[in-house]
């Protein structure tokens, strides 16, 4: 493949900054480097440093493998997977950014598999997003529950969660409101 045919999309590639020392090192031994990976549209999936090394070495062609992708989301996921598990691996900050970006679109387990980190690490990295998502879900549950025509089961069906989640959220909300009411009454009466 001609180097000039490779399409580099910064928005789909996982690294913050290229490693110039690695590019220089690779350029001294381009004949021993594995092929880069591109999709059917020649978009670079894996091998940015190798691609740049071939350019630095004055080459015009580079060995490559084509991997069929169906979407940009799949392409980006593949780029992160490949750059997380071999060669010059992504930094934890780069992995964290992707985990936070994809939270809600992928399970914790799937994110851990893509990024080559534990589920616990993904949970720590996405703690803020998980809390915000739970608060948003709970707000939606209460809003739907306050509309008399919604049963707990219909809310569960709408939100795609177990009915017990609805029951627990309603119960917790009622407890909080009663506690808040009791505290306000105590302050009002000076007790």
N, C-alpha and C positions, 0 to 999 in steps of 0.2 A: 504494500500500500504506500502511496506517496504521502510524505509528511504533510504536504499542502492540502491533502484531502481530509485530514482529520479535523473534526469540528469540536472545538473546546467550548463548553458551556459552563461558565463560572457558577451560575446559579444551580447547576446540577452536580457540581464537583465538591467533595467534602472538605478540602483543606483550606485553612485560613491563608497560609503563606507557603509558597514553594520553598524547598530546602535546597539552596544554591550549592552547598557543599556536596550534597547527594547527587545533584545533576552533574557536577564536575567529575565526581568519582565514577559515575555511570558512563560518562562520555569517553573515559579512558578504556572502556571494555565493552563497547556496544555489541560486539559480536557474541558475547556471552550472556546477554540479557534475554529474559523470556519475552514472548510477544506481548504487545499491549492488547487491551480488549476494547472493542468498539461495538456499537449496536449496528443494526441494518442501515441506519442513516449516517454512519461514520462518526457518531457522537462518542467521544472518549468516555469510557466507563472506568478503566483502570490503566494506569501507566503514564501519568502526566510527567513524572520525573524521567522516565525512559524516553518519552517523546521529545522532551526538551534536551536530553542528552544526545539523542540522534541529531537534532538540529545543531547543537554545539559542536558535534564531531564533523559537521559538514555533510552529513548523509542526506539523501533525498527520498529514500524508502525505508520502511520499518516493518518488521514482521508483526502480524496482527492476527487476532481471533475475532470472529463476529459472534456476538450473542444477541439473539432476537429478544427484543423487549416490546411490551404491548403499551406501555405508558411511561410518562416522565417519572411518575411516582415509583414504578418498578425499576426504572433505570437508576434513579437516585438511591433507592434501597440497595441495589446491587453494587453501586459504587461504594457505598458505606461498608457493606459486607466485605467486599474484596480489600478495601483499604484498612479494615479493622483487624484483619486476621493474618496478614503476611506482609513481607517486605517492610518498607518504611511505614509503620502503622500510624494511624491517626492519634492525635493527642487526646487526652481525656476531655479537654475543653471542646474539641471538635465533635467527639462522640456525644457529649452532654447536649450540645446545641441540637444535634439531630434528634436525640431522645425527646427533648422538649418540643421540638417542632412536630414530631410525629405522634406525640402523646394523644391518645383518643382514637387515632387511626390504626394503631397497632397495639397488640397486647404487650404487657410488660415482658412476657417470655419471648415474644417475637423480636422485640427491640433488643433484648439481651443477646439473642442468637445472632442478630445482624451485627451488633457492635462488639460481640465477643466479651461481654461483661456479665456479671451476675444480676439476677433479678433484683437483689437488694440494692445494687448500685443504681439500676434504672429507677427504682422506687425513690431512692434518695435524690436523684437528679430531677425527678418529676414531681416531687412532693408538693410544690406550689400549684402546679397544674392540676394535680389530683384533688387537692383541697378545694380549688376553685370549681372544678367539675362537680364535686359532691355538693358544694353549696348551691350551685346552679340547679342541679338535679333536685335537691331538696326544696328549693323555691318553687320549681315547676310542680312538684308533688303537692305542696301545700296549696298553690294556686288552683290546681285541678280539683283537689279535695274540697275546697271551699265552694265549688260549683256543685250544687246539690244533685245534679243528674249523674255525676261521676261516682262509680263505686271504686273501692280499692282495687278490685280486679281489672276494671276498665282502665284505670290509671296505669296499672302494671303493664297491661297490654299496649297502651299508647307509648310508654317509655321503654318498653322492652326489659323490664326488671321483674324480679319475683314479687308476688303480692306481699310477702313478708317484709320486704324493703319498704313498701308503702306504709304498712301497718306500723313498723318501727319508726319511720320518719314522722308520721302523724303523732304517734305517742310522744316522741321526744320533743316535738314542737309544742304540743299541749303542756308538757311538763315545764318547758322553758317559759312559756307564757304565764303559767300559774306561778312559777317562781318569781318572774319579773313583776307580776301583779302584786304578789305578797310583799316583795321588797319595796315597791312603790307605796303600798298602803302603810307599811311600817314607817317609812320616811315621812309620809303625810301626817301620821298620827303621832310622830315623835317617839316611837318605841324602838 
